[in-house]
Amino acid sequence: MRDETRRKLERQLWLDRLKWIGAGLGLAALAGVGLWVTGLDATVETHHVPGVVATVGPLVGTTTKAIEEGLAVDVKLDDGRLVHVMALKKTDPHVGDHVEVAEHVHGTGRVTYTWK
């Protein structure tokens, strides 16, 4: 094999190896970013927010047990926002009741609400 041909072949082999290494590093970086975002969303700050029950209705679209034991409640918060929470039937919410709901602010900025 000529020297020039051998160098071209070796260069092509190294380029192929570098492509595979680059793809592996890219996938590892993507997995690392995914884990970071998941960990960031796991950090939660909880605040209790007062409000008034606006509507109470049946819980739709979950398991049979949840439908039997839960209610869908809309709460008008004192700052004007309307939030949707799930409450157990044994808490017996009625329209006009003054309640507190827990506002959960996640590290990614996502906000969720639960019945206190």
DSSP file (Angstrom, degrees, kcal/mol; ACC not computed):
  #  RESIDUE AA STRUCTURE BP1 BP2  ACC     N-H-->O    O-->H-N    N-H-->O    O-->H-N    TCO  KAPPA ALPHA  PHI   PSI    X-CA   Y-CA   Z-CA
    1    1 A M              0   0    0      0, 0.0     2,-0.1     0, 0.0     0, 0.0   0.000 360.0 360.0 360.0 136.6    0.0    0.0    0.0
    2    2 A R     >  -     0   0    0      1,-0.1     4,-2.2     4,-0.0     5,-0.2  -0.353 360.0-120.2 -71.5 154.4    1.3    3.4   -0.9
    3    3 A D  H  > S+     0   0    0      1,-0.2     4,-2.1     2,-0.2     5,-0.2   0.884 112.3  51.2 -62.9 -41.1    2.1    5.8    1.9
    4    4 A E  H  > S+     0   0    0      2,-0.2     4,-2.0     1,-0.2    -1,-0.2   0.902 110.6  48.3 -65.6 -41.5   -0.4    8.4    0.6
    5    5 A T  H  > S+     0   0    0      2,-0.2     4,-2.3     1,-0.2    -2,-0.2   0.897 110.1  52.3 -65.9 -41.6   -3.2    5.9    0.4
    6    6 A R  H  X S+     0   0    0     -4,-2.2     4,-2.6     1,-0.2    -2,-0.2   0.903 109.2  49.8 -62.0 -42.4   -2.5    4.6    3.9
    7    7 A R  H  X S+     0   0    0     -4,-2.1     4,-2.5     2,-0.2    -2,-0.2   0.906 110.7  49.5 -64.3 -42.0   -2.6    8.1    5.4
    8    8 A K  H  X S+     0   0    0     -4,-2.0     4,-2.3     2,-0.2    -2,-0.2   0.905 112.5  48.1 -62.3 -41.6   -6.0    8.8    3.7
    9    9 A L  H  X S+     0   0    0     -4,-2.3     4,-2.3     2,-0.2    -2,-0.2   0.930 112.7  47.3 -65.6 -45.5   -7.4    5.6    5.0
   10   10 A E  H  X S+     0   0    0     -4,-2.6     4,-2.4     1,-0.2    -2,-0.2   0.901 111.4  51.8 -62.2 -40.6   -6.1    6.3    8.6
   11   11 A R  H  X S+     0   0    0     -4,-2.5     4,-2.2     1,-0.2    -1,-0.2   0.916 110.3  48.3 -62.5 -42.6   -7.5    9.8    8.4
   12   12 A Q  H  X S+     0   0    0     -4,-2.3     4,-2.2     2,-0.2    -2,-0.2   0.889 110.4  51.6 -65.3 -39.5  -10.9    8.4    7.3
   13   13 A L  H  X S+     0   0    0     -4,-2.3     4,-2.2     1,-0.2    -2,-0.2   0.911 110.3  48.8 -63.7 -42.1  -10.9    5.9   10.1
   14   14 A W  H  X S+     0   0    0     -4,-2.4     4,-2.6     2,-0.2    -2,-0.2   0.892 109.5  52.3 -65.7 -38.8  -10.2    8.6   12.7
   15   15 A L  H  X S+     0   0    0     -4,-2.2     4,-2.0     2,-0.2    -2,-0.2   0.903 109.5  49.6 -62.2 -41.3  -13.0   10.8   11.3
   16   16 A D  H  X S+     0   0    0     -4,-2.2     4,-1.9     2,-0.2    -2,-0.2   0.914 111.5  48.8 -63.6 -42.5  -15.4    7.9   11.6
   17   17 A R  H  X S+     0   0    0     -4,-2.2     4,-2.5     1,-0.2    -2,-0.2   0.914 110.0  51.5 -62.7 -42.9  -14.3    7.3   15.2
   18   18 A L  H  X S+     0   0    0     -4,-2.6     4,-2.7     1,-0.2    -1,-0.2   0.855 106.4  54.9 -64.1 -35.0  -14.6   11.0   16.1
   19   19 A K  H  X S+     0   0    0     -4,-2.0     4,-2.3     2,-0.2    -1,-0.2   0.929 110.5  45.2 -62.0 -44.9  -18.2   11.0   14.7
   20   20 A W  H  X S+     0   0    0     -4,-1.9     4,-2.3     2,-0.2    -2,-0.2   0.899 113.6  49.4 -65.7 -40.8  -19.1    8.1   17.0
   21   21 A I  H  X S+     0   0    0     -4,-2.5     4,-2.6     2,-0.2    -2,-0.2   0.918 111.4  49.7 -64.4 -42.6  -17.4    9.8   19.9
   22   22 A G  H  X S+     0   0    0     -4,-2.7     4,-2.4     2,-0.2    -2,-0.2   0.903 110.5  49.5 -62.4 -42.1  -19.2   13.0   19.2
   23   23 A A  H  X S+     0   0    0     -4,-2.3     4,-2.3     2,-0.2    -1,-0.2   0.907 111.8  49.2 -64.0 -41.4  -22.6   11.3   19.0
   24   24 A G  H  X S+     0   0    0     -4,-2.3     4,-2.3     2,-0.2    -2,-0.2   0.916 111.8  47.9 -63.6 -43.7  -21.9    9.5   22.3
   25   25 A L  H  X S+     0   0    0     -4,-2.6     4,-2.4     2,-0.2    -2,-0.2   0.882 110.6  52.6 -64.6 -37.8  -21.0   12.8   24.0
   26   26 A G  H  X S+     0   0    0     -4,-2.4     4,-2.3     2,-0.2    -2,-0.2   0.919 110.5  46.7 -63.3 -44.0  -24.1   14.5   22.6
   27   27 A L  H  X S+     0   0    0     -4,-2.3     4,-2.4     2,-0.2    -2,-0.2   0.892 111.8  51.0 -64.9 -39.8  -26.3   11.7   23.9
   28   28 A A  H  X S+     0   0    0     -4,-2.3     4,-2.3     2,-0.2    -2,-0.2   0.904 111.0  48.5 -64.4 -40.6  -24.6   11.9   27.3
   29   29 A A  H  X S+     0   0    0     -4,-2.4     4,-2.3     2,-0.2    -2,-0.2   0.905 110.9  50.8 -65.3 -41.0  -25.1   15.7   27.4
   30   30 A L  H  X S+     0   0    0     -4,-2.3     4,-2.2     2,-0.2    -2,-0.2   0.910 111.1  48.2 -62.6 -42.8  -28.7   15.3   26.5
   31   31 A A  H  X S+     0   0    0     -4,-2.4     4,-2.3     2,-0.2    -1,-0.2   0.897 110.8  51.8 -64.4 -40.0  -29.3   12.7   29.2
   32   32 A G  H  X S+     0   0    0     -4,-2.3     4,-2.2     2,-0.2    -2,-0.2   0.903 109.5  48.6 -63.5 -41.6  -27.5   15.0   31.7
   33   33 A V  H  X S+     0   0    0     -4,-2.3     4,-2.5     2,-0.2    -1,-0.2   0.899 110.2  52.8 -64.9 -40.3  -29.7   18.0   30.8
   34   34 A G  H  X S+     0   0    0     -4,-2.2     4,-2.2     1,-0.2    -2,-0.2   0.914 110.3  46.8 -61.1 -43.5  -32.8   15.8   31.2
   35   35 A L  H  X S+     0   0    0     -4,-2.3     4,-2.4     2,-0.2    -1,-0.2   0.883 111.2  52.4 -65.7 -38.1  -31.7   14.7   34.7
   36   36 A W  H  X S+     0   0    0     -4,-2.2     4,-2.4     2,-0.2    -2,-0.2   0.927 110.5  46.8 -63.9 -45.0  -31.0   18.3   35.6
   37   37 A V  H  X S+     0   0    0     -4,-2.5     4,-2.3     2,-0.2    -2,-0.2   0.897 111.7  51.5 -65.1 -39.9  -34.5   19.5   34.5
   38   38 A T  H  X S+     0   0    0     -4,-2.2     4,-1.0     1,-0.2    -1,-0.2   0.919 112.3  46.1 -62.4 -43.6  -36.1   16.6   36.4
   39   39 A G  H  X S+     0   0    0     -4,-2.4     4,-0.6     1,-0.2    -2,-0.2   0.873 110.8  53.2 -66.0 -37.0  -34.2   17.4   39.5
   40   40 A L  H >< S+     0   0    0     -4,-2.4     3,-0.9     1,-0.2    67,-0.8   0.892 108.1  49.9 -65.3 -39.4  -35.1   21.1   39.1
   41   41 A D  H 3< S+     0   0    0     -4,-2.3    -1,-0.2    66,-0.2    -2,-0.2   0.724 101.4  65.0 -71.7 -20.5  -38.8   20.3   38.8
   42   42 A A  H 3< S+     0   0    0     -4,-1.0     2,-0.6    -3,-0.2    -1,-0.2   0.700  80.5  90.7 -76.5 -18.4  -38.5   18.2   42.0
   43   43 A T    <<  -     0   0    0     -3,-0.9    64,-1.6    -4,-0.6     2,-0.4  -0.695  63.7-175.1 -79.9 122.6  -37.7   21.3   44.1
   44   44 A V  E     -A  106   0A   0     -2,-0.6     2,-0.5    62,-0.2    62,-0.2  -0.961  21.9-161.3-127.8 135.3  -41.1   22.6   45.3
   45   45 A E  E     -A  105   0A   0     60,-2.3    60,-3.0    -2,-0.4     2,-0.4  -0.972  19.0-153.8-112.2 124.9  -42.0   25.7   47.3
   46   46 A T  E     +A  104   0A   0     -2,-0.5     2,-0.4    58,-0.2    58,-0.2  -0.857  15.1 177.6-109.3 133.5  -45.4   25.5   48.9
   47   47 A H  E     -A  103   0A   0     56,-2.5    56,-3.8    -2,-0.4     2,-0.6  -0.977  26.1-131.7-127.9 143.2  -47.6   28.5   49.9
   48   48 A H  E     -A  102   0A   0     -2,-0.4    54,-0.2    54,-0.2    -2,-0.0  -0.865  26.9-169.0 -97.0 124.7  -51.1   28.4   51.4
   49   49 A V  E     -A  101   0A   0     52,-3.1    52,-2.6    -2,-0.6     2,-0.1  -0.948  14.1-134.0-120.0 127.4  -53.5   30.7   49.5
   50   50 A P  E     +A  100   0A   0      0, 0.0    28,-2.1     0, 0.0    29,-0.3  -0.454  38.3 142.8 -79.1 153.7  -57.0   31.7   50.7
   51   51 A G  E     -AB  99  77A   0     48,-2.5    48,-2.4    26,-0.3     2,-0.4  -0.953  43.8-100.2-168.0-175.3  -59.9   31.6   48.4
   52   52 A V  E     -AB  98  76A   0     24,-2.5    24,-2.9    -2,-0.3     2,-0.3  -0.977  37.4-110.2-125.7 136.5  -63.6   30.9   48.0
   53   53 A V  E     + B   0  75A   0     44,-2.4    43,-2.5    -2,-0.4    22,-0.3  -0.507  34.9 178.4 -67.1 123.3  -65.2   27.8   46.5
   54   54 A A  E     +     0   0A   0     20,-3.2     2,-0.3     1,-0.3    21,-0.2   0.878  62.4   0.3 -93.9 -48.0  -66.7   28.7   43.1
   55   55 A T  E     - B   0  74A   0     19,-1.3    19,-2.3    39,-0.1     2,-0.4  -0.985  54.1-159.7-142.9 153.0  -68.1   25.4   41.9
   56   56 A V  E     + B   0  73A   0     -2,-0.3    17,-0.2    17,-0.2    39,-0.1  -0.999  27.1 150.1-132.3 130.6  -68.2   21.8   43.0
   57   57 A G  E     - B   0  72A   0     15,-2.6    15,-2.6    -2,-0.4     2,-0.1  -0.896  47.3 -68.1-149.0 177.4  -68.7   18.9   40.6
   58   58 A P  E     - B   0  71A   0      0, 0.0     2,-0.4     0, 0.0    13,-0.2  -0.384  51.1-110.0 -71.3 150.9  -68.0   15.3   40.0
   59   59 A L        -     0   0    0     11,-0.8     2,-0.4     8,-0.3     3,-0.2  -0.688  39.6-161.7 -81.2 130.1  -64.5   14.2   39.3
   60   60 A V        +     0   0    0     -2,-0.4     3,-0.1     1,-0.1    11,-0.0  -0.911  54.1  16.0-119.7 140.5  -64.1   13.1   35.6
   61   61 A G  S    S+     0   0    0     -2,-0.4     2,-0.2     1,-0.2    -1,-0.1   0.670  93.4  94.0  85.2  19.9  -61.6   11.0   33.8
   62   62 A T  S    S-     0   0    0      1,-0.3    -1,-0.2    -3,-0.2     5,-0.0  -0.431  82.2 -47.4-122.6-158.3  -59.6    9.2   36.5
   63   63 A T     >  -     0   0    0     -2,-0.2     4,-2.2     1,-0.1    -1,-0.3  -0.229  51.8-111.1 -72.1 163.7  -59.8    5.8   38.3
   64   64 A T  H  > S+     0   0    0      1,-0.2     4,-2.1     2,-0.2     5,-0.2   0.892 118.6  52.8 -61.7 -41.2  -63.1    4.4   39.6
   65   65 A K  H  > S+     0   0    0      1,-0.2     4,-2.0     2,-0.2    -1,-0.2   0.908 109.1  49.1 -62.5 -41.9  -61.9    4.8   43.2
   66   66 A A  H  > S+     0   0    0      1,-0.2     4,-2.3     2,-0.2    -1,-0.2   0.891 109.9  51.7 -65.4 -38.6  -61.1    8.5   42.6
   67   67 A I  H  < S+     0   0    0     -4,-2.2    -8,-0.3     1,-0.2    -1,-0.2   0.895 112.3  46.6 -63.9 -39.3  -64.5    9.1   41.0
   68   68 A E  H  < S+     0   0    0     -4,-2.1    -1,-0.2     1,-0.2    -2,-0.2   0.843 125.0  29.7 -70.4 -34.4  -66.2    7.5   44.0
   69   69 A E  H  < S+     0   0    0     -4,-2.0    20,-2.7    -5,-0.2    21,-0.4   0.552 110.4  71.0-105.5  -9.6  -64.2    9.4   46.6
   70   70 A G  E  <  - C   0  88A   0     -4,-2.3   -11,-0.8    18,-0.3     2,-0.3  -0.703  51.2-159.8-118.3 163.1  -63.3   12.7   44.9
   71   71 A L  E     -BC  58  87A   0     16,-2.7    16,-2.4    -2,-0.2     2,-0.6  -0.973  23.1-126.4-132.0 147.1  -64.8   16.0   43.7
   72   72 A A  E     -BC  57  86A   0    -15,-2.6   -15,-2.6    -2,-0.3     2,-0.4  -0.866  34.8-172.5 -93.0 121.4  -63.6   18.5   41.2
   73   73 A V  E     -BC  56  85A   0     12,-3.0    12,-3.0    -2,-0.6     2,-0.5  -0.960  17.3-154.3-122.6 130.6  -63.6   21.9   42.9
   74   74 A D  E     -BC  55  84A   0    -19,-2.3   -20,-3.2    -2,-0.4   -19,-1.3  -0.903  16.2-164.7 -99.8 128.7  -63.0   25.3   41.4
   75   75 A V  E     -BC  53  83A   0      8,-2.9     8,-2.7    -2,-0.5     2,-0.8  -0.961  14.2-147.1-119.3 126.1  -61.6   27.9   43.8
   76   76 A K  E     -BC  52  82A   0    -24,-2.9   -24,-2.5    -2,-0.5     6,-0.2  -0.828  26.1-142.7 -89.3 110.4  -61.5   31.6   43.2
   77   77 A L  E >   -B   51   0A   0      4,-3.1     3,-2.0    -2,-0.8   -26,-0.3  -0.307  20.6-111.0 -73.4 159.0  -58.4   32.8   45.0
   78   78 A D  T 3  S+     0   0    0    -28,-2.1   -27,-0.1     1,-0.3    -1,-0.1   0.748 118.0  58.6 -62.5 -24.1  -58.3   36.2   46.8
   79   79 A D  T 3  S-     0   0    0    -29,-0.3    -1,-0.3     2,-0.1   -28,-0.1   0.383 124.5-100.9 -88.2   6.1  -55.9   37.6   44.1
   80   80 A G  S <  S+     0   0    0     -3,-2.0    -2,-0.1     1,-0.3     2,-0.1   0.253  78.7 130.7 101.2 -12.1  -58.5   36.8   41.4
   81   81 A R        -     0   0    0     -5,-0.1    -4,-3.1     1,-0.0     2,-0.5  -0.455  48.7-141.7 -75.9 149.1  -57.1   33.6   39.9
   82   82 A L  E     -C   76   0A   0     -6,-0.2     2,-0.3    -2,-0.1    -6,-0.2  -0.960  24.2-175.6-110.1 121.6  -59.4   30.6   39.4
   83   83 A V  E     -C   75   0A   0     -8,-2.7    -8,-2.9    -2,-0.5     2,-0.5  -0.860  19.8-137.0-121.0 154.3  -57.8   27.3   40.1
   84   84 A H  E     +C   74   0A   0     -2,-0.3     2,-0.3   -10,-0.2    29,-0.3  -0.935  30.1 166.9-111.3 126.2  -59.0   23.7   39.8
   85   85 A V  E     -C   73   0A   0    -12,-3.0   -12,-3.0    -2,-0.5     2,-0.5  -0.896  32.5-123.2-132.8 163.2  -58.3   21.2   42.6
   86   86 A M  E     -C   72   0A   0     -2,-0.3    29,-0.7    27,-0.2     2,-0.3  -0.925  30.2-176.6-106.7 133.8  -59.5   17.8   43.6
   87   87 A A  E     -C   71   0A   0    -16,-2.4   -16,-2.7    -2,-0.5     2,-0.2  -0.941  28.8-109.3-127.9 150.9  -61.0   17.3   47.0
   88   88 A L  E >   -C   70   0A   0     -2,-0.3     3,-1.5   -18,-0.2     4,-0.4  -0.507  25.9-124.6 -74.6 147.8  -62.2   14.3   48.9
   89   89 A K  G >  S+     0   0    0    -20,-2.7     3,-1.5     1,-0.3    -1,-0.1   0.815 108.2  66.5 -62.1 -30.1  -66.0   14.0   49.3
   90   90 A K  G 3  S+     0   0    0    -21,-0.4    -1,-0.3     1,-0.3   -20,-0.1   0.682  90.0  63.6 -69.5 -15.1  -65.5   13.7   53.1
   91   91 A T  G <  S-     0   0    0     -3,-1.5    -1,-0.3     2,-0.0    -2,-0.2   0.686  95.0-151.4 -78.2 -16.8  -64.2   17.3   53.2
   92   92 A D    <   -     0   0    0     -3,-1.5     2,-0.2    -4,-0.4    -3,-0.1   0.912  13.8-165.0  51.4  61.8  -67.7   18.3   52.1
   93   93 A P        -     0   0    0      0, 0.0     2,-0.3     0, 0.0    -1,-0.1  -0.534   4.5-167.7 -76.6 143.8  -66.9   21.5   50.2
   94   94 A H    >   -     0   0    0     -2,-0.2     3,-2.1   -39,-0.0   -41,-0.3  -0.944  33.9 -89.9-128.3 151.4  -69.8   23.9   49.3
   95   95 A V  T 3  S+     0   0    0     -2,-0.3   -41,-0.2     1,-0.3     3,-0.1  -0.382 114.7  26.2 -59.5 131.1  -70.0   26.9   47.0
   96   96 A G  T 3  S+     0   0    0    -43,-2.5    -1,-0.3     1,-0.3     2,-0.1   0.269  85.9 138.2  97.0 -10.0  -69.2   30.0   49.0
   97   97 A D    <   -     0   0    0     -3,-2.1   -44,-2.4   -44,-0.1     2,-0.6  -0.452  54.9-127.2 -68.1 138.9  -67.0   28.3   51.6
   98   98 A H  E     +A   52   0A   0    -46,-0.2     2,-0.3    -2,-0.1   -46,-0.2  -0.797  44.5 162.6 -86.1 123.7  -63.8   30.1   52.5
   99   99 A V  E     -A   51   0A   0    -48,-2.4   -48,-2.5    -2,-0.6     2,-0.4  -0.825  36.1-127.6-134.7 170.0  -60.9   27.7   52.1
  100  100 A E  E     -A   50   0A   0     -2,-0.3    16,-1.1   -50,-0.2     2,-0.3  -0.991  21.7-166.4-120.0 133.3  -57.1   27.6   51.8
  101  101 A V  E     -AD  49 115A   0    -52,-2.6   -52,-3.1    -2,-0.4     2,-0.6  -0.871  23.9-117.2-114.1 153.6  -55.4   25.7   48.9
  102  102 A A  E     -AD  48 114A   0     12,-2.8    12,-2.1    -2,-0.3     2,-0.6  -0.804  22.4-155.1 -92.9 123.7  -51.8   24.8   48.7
  103  103 A E  E     -AD  47 113A   0    -56,-3.8   -56,-2.5    -2,-0.6     2,-0.6  -0.882   7.1-160.4 -98.9 121.5  -49.9   26.4   45.8
  104  104 A H  E     -AD  46 112A   0      8,-3.4     8,-2.3    -2,-0.6     2,-0.7  -0.908   3.1-165.9-107.5 114.2  -46.8   24.4   44.8
  105  105 A V  E     -AD  45 111A   0    -60,-3.0   -60,-2.3    -2,-0.6     6,-0.2  -0.888  13.9-152.6-101.4 114.1  -44.3   26.4   42.7
  106  106 A H  E >   -A   44   0A   0      4,-3.2     3,-2.0    -2,-0.7   -62,-0.2  -0.403  27.6-106.7 -84.6 162.2  -41.8   24.0   41.1
  107  107 A G  T 3  S+     0   0    0    -64,-1.6   -66,-0.2   -67,-0.8    -1,-0.1   0.752 119.4  55.7 -60.0 -26.7  -38.2   24.9   40.2
  108  108 A T  T 3  S-     0   0    0    -65,-0.2    -1,-0.3   -68,-0.1   -67,-0.1   0.516 123.6-102.1 -84.3  -4.9  -39.0   25.0   36.5
  109  109 A G  S <  S+     0   0    0     -3,-2.0    -2,-0.1     1,-0.4     2,-0.1   0.307  75.6 141.6 101.0  -8.3  -41.8   27.6   37.1
  110  110 A R        -     0   0    0     -5,-0.1    -4,-3.2     1,-0.0     2,-0.4  -0.461  37.1-153.9 -68.0 138.9  -44.7   25.1   36.9
  111  111 A V  E     +D  105   0A   0     -6,-0.2     2,-0.3    -2,-0.1    -6,-0.2  -0.970  15.9 175.8-121.1 129.1  -47.4   25.8   39.4
  112  112 A T  E     -D  104   0A   0     -8,-2.3    -8,-3.4    -2,-0.4     2,-0.4  -0.891  14.9-146.2-127.2 160.5  -49.8   23.2   40.8
  113  113 A Y  E     -D  103   0A   0     -2,-0.3     2,-0.3   -29,-0.3   -27,-0.2  -0.967  12.4-176.1-129.7 142.8  -52.6   23.4   43.4
  114  114 A T  E     -D  102   0A   0    -12,-2.1   -12,-2.8    -2,-0.4     2,-0.3  -0.958  35.4-100.4-134.2 156.3  -53.9   20.9   46.0
  115  115 A W  E      D  101   0A   0    -29,-0.7   -14,-0.2    -2,-0.3   -27,-0.0  -0.576 360.0 360.0 -73.4 130.9  -56.7   20.9   48.5
  116  116 A K              0   0    0    -16,-1.1    -1,-0.1    -2,-0.3   -15,-0.1   0.460 360.0 360.0 -84.5 360.0  -55.4   21.7   52.0
